[in-house]
Amino acid sequence: MLNGNYRIESECPMVSALLHEARGKSCMLDDRALAVVVAAKSQTVPPGQEIRVVHVPTGEILFRKSEGE
């Protein structure tokens, strides 16, 4: 999953039970729906920071959340 059209990103490291390994501050996926689900279920370390899904070719932010949303 090194290449993809959708980037899940945050200013802080992210953790998710849906990923097999820690992904640091970004993760690339090919599937839009999967990227949104993974971002929605992910958390930042420390908690409370924003997580976004960006469509890489256009730079459009498709989804964003902060802890507690």
Secondary structure, 3 states (H helix, E strand, C coil): CCCCCEEEEECCCEECCCCCCCCCCEEEECCHHHHHHHHHHCEECCCCCCEEEEECCCCEEEEEECCCC
